[in-house]
Amino acid sequence: MKLRALLPLMLCALLLASCREGSALGEIELPETLKVTAQLPEGYPAEVIAYNLSWYEADERVAIDTFMHAEPQEREEQATGPIFRTYTESFIEHLNIYAGVSHGGMDYGYYTPGGADYSEVMKERDTLKHYLRRQQPWECINTDLTPRARGNGSMGEAGQENLGFMSYDDALGELEDRLALFPGHELIRGEAHTAGLLNQNRDIFNRNTTQWSSDTVSKSFTKDDEYYYFEFREVLDGIPFCNAQWAESTFGESGGGSLPSIHAIYNKDGLIELHAGSMVEPGEAISTEPIIPPEEALKVYVDEYSKAIHFENSEVISLELNYLILADSKGLYARPAWVLTTAIEKKAGQGDSTSDFDYTDYGVTAVSAYSGVILERETDMR
């Protein structure tokens, strides 16, 4: 009898709980031009620690032993830091360890055969990475519209199938072993680019490019051109650092902002390209403070959005708790923010669009998880 009597109460409690979970978004009045498709996070911490930070500094000897195939034959000091080079009959490689105007990482490149024209190699790799690989929202913020003008948004998405030279899992495992010298990080993007996908995206690129120029890609890609593309972002206490430009740069970096990330390409020759930048190391904890719920951060964004008249339709496609790298005259800090990514429909010649083609634009807004204030710059400590 007691259990039978408790069942209605339990059902009521479950219904009330489900109403509470779903009511918050329903209570936010959305303008006609804005919709929210993002899943609001659950299970987030009640409190988050703010940290002092310093830029990650790689040990030269460890980095050389980890990435280079042979002992470097020359060292050159550059504004970005020391660069090491090796030349052999079968390959050339370089390793630039950031310790100057660039910081928190390194850049590695491997080229075959030895003596191959460097500019042609780099041009093809640039085409593969930026034009024949479908870009993700965080790669499209305040960037050149050329890839989107040339069909990037309609290109095929890469999967995670095994390529002939090495399985996906083996390539990822080998890479992760090498990345152990970096601060904590997580994989956010793993792509297997097959010859079929490369040729499919080449055709899309060429069809759109002919409207603008004659700079088409004539190459027919084969299995020798297949590659894996991996992207990671730094993580601290289980919270990822923001990897999308959310503010104007205060550190003078191209693209704006300090966005800790690692990008790597594997092909039949192994690791041929790696870029890690703006990686940080946590120092002492500054404070532990409660954070606002994601619903409150969303409402802050909607209230700000509603202050202006919008001609394009916008969609909040993600909302995530991130650490931001903030700075003042004394140092660097990790502070939490709710980061919203929006997709905006841009129609040719409408609103503020100056382009003559339709495309999807992306934007990122950071709402302080402590104060609920929209942050505007990397010096904004509110």
Sequence and secondary structure as in RCSB ss.txt:
>XXXX:A:sequence
MKLRALLPLMLCALLLASCREGSALGEIELPETLKVTAQLPEGYPAEVIAYNLSWYEADERVAIDTFMHAEPQER
EEQATGPIFRTYTESFIEHLNIYAGVSHGGMDYGYYTPGGADYSEVMKERDTLKHYLRRQQPWECINTDLTPRAR
GNGSMGEAGQENLGFMSYDDALGELEDRLALFPGHELIRGEAHTAGLLNQNRDIFNRNTTQWSSDTVSKSFTKDD
EYYYFEFREVLDGIPFCNAQWAESTFGESGGGSLPSIHAIYNKDGLIELHAGSMVEPGEAISTEPIIPPEEALKV
YVDEYSKAIHFENSEVISLELNYLILADSKGLYARPAWVLTTAIEKKAGQGDSTSDFDYTDYGVTAVSAYSGVIL
ERETDMR
>XXXX:A:secstr
 HHHHHHHHHHHHHHHHHHHHHHHHHTS   TTEEE S    S  SEEEEEEEEE    HHHHHHHH SS  SEE
EEETTEEEEEEE SS EEEEEE  SSS S EEEEEESSTT  HHHHHHHHHHHHHTSS   GGGSTT  SHHHHT
TGGGS   B   BTTB HHHHHHHHHHHGGGSSSEEEEEEEEE HHHHHHHHHHHHHHHTTT S        GGG
 EEEEEEEEEETTEEB  S  SB SS  TTSS   EEEEEEETTEEEEEEEES EEEEEEEEEEE   HHHHHHH
HHHHHTTS   S EEEEEEEEEEEEEEETTEEEEEEEEEEEEEEEE TTSTT   SS EEEEEEEEEETTT  EE
 BTT   
